[in-house]
Amino acid sequence: MLDSLRDRIYDKVLKTITDISGHSPTELNGRTELILDLGLDSLAIFEIVIELEESFDLQITDEDIERIKTIDDIVDHIYRQENARKQD
């Protein structure tokens, strides 16, 4: 059974990406690459990051953005931050 927190994060990330990119959710999965598969430019990625930072009340640094390639990368990054926050 998947962790419900991770599921909620995945759903929000997917909705944010589809809202900004115009792609259908059926076109996307965790391995979908933001640049290679979706053709997103830096402005679209910036918009996604800003929306997710506001939604989850967290910060995604420039270094983090450089490491993020796929939807799962974003979800995992947010999930780790949320878990760390719960442990504090």
PyMOL commands that set and color helices and strands:
alter all, ss='L'
color gray80, all
select helices_A, chain A and resi 4-21+25-27+42-56+62-67+71-87
alter helices_A, ss='H'
color red, helices_A
deselect
rebuild
show_as cartoon
